[in-house]
Amino acid sequence: MDALDVLSDAALRPLQAATALRDRLNPRILNAHPGGHPNSIAWLLWHIGREIDVQVADLTGGEQVWIRSGFADRLGLGDVGDDLGYGHTSHEAAAIKIDDAQALVSYVEAATEALVHYINSLSEDELDHIIDQDWNPPVTRGIRIVSIIDDAAQHIGQAAYALHIAEEQA
């Protein structure tokens, strides 16, 4: 197994976890705010898709799945949905309300497929290319991919935890 195989496999793990949660996500649970936190499960799943999608589009120079595959219209979030979610105010985070768990997980799936396709288009040598000089140390393509996967993994873990809390409160 080479580095690209490891990255491809790791990229699929958050999606597998999201798919496992999907059937337990009704509109009330999706949009609940356990502990009064502004980030609902819907926000967490939406953010996973957005952070993967936006960063992959940036890496490839391609169009975001959000637009290309019609998820912006399908999920109906308006302008707040076009954002990435970093730095959302409580009001902005609360505006992410989605009742369709299938559509939401489909977006995470489409964004993840774009990431895996991108990873599989690379050579191992390309993982060492510096793509962002604004950090110290500068960020390589491989480190950016790891960062994308890590963010998705952390947020799906938060979603699973919030789901458990929301189910306990039901």
Order of alpha helices (4+ residues) and beta strands (2+ residues): alpha-alpha-alpha-alpha-alpha-alpha-alpha-alpha-beta-beta-alpha
